[in-house]
Amino acid sequence: MQYQAKHKHSLGRRCEGVASFTANAFVYESKEHPVRLSRANVVRNDGPGLKARGGKDWHFEFSGKDDKEVRSLFEDWYSRRARGRR
């Protein structure tokens, strides 16, 4: 499933794009800076986003969803990773 999304930059800026979750990656497509985070490059869920290896935080807004709903989407995706390790 794809979501119209905004990446939350520091200092309040936002860039627009499309976000999606695949079995092995979170993908954000935008003109400013596309992002593809494989499960191996994600350290943990971080609110409405993810913390990547190296310390970079990626936070998003999804159209029609509040922060709690976005957080749940990231948590669901990330928890599938944890369950897959068992």
Secondary structure by P-SEA (a helix, b strand, c coil): cccbbbbbcccbbbbbbbbbccccccccccccbbbbbcccccccccccccccccbbbbbbccccccaaaaaaaaaaaaaaaaaaac
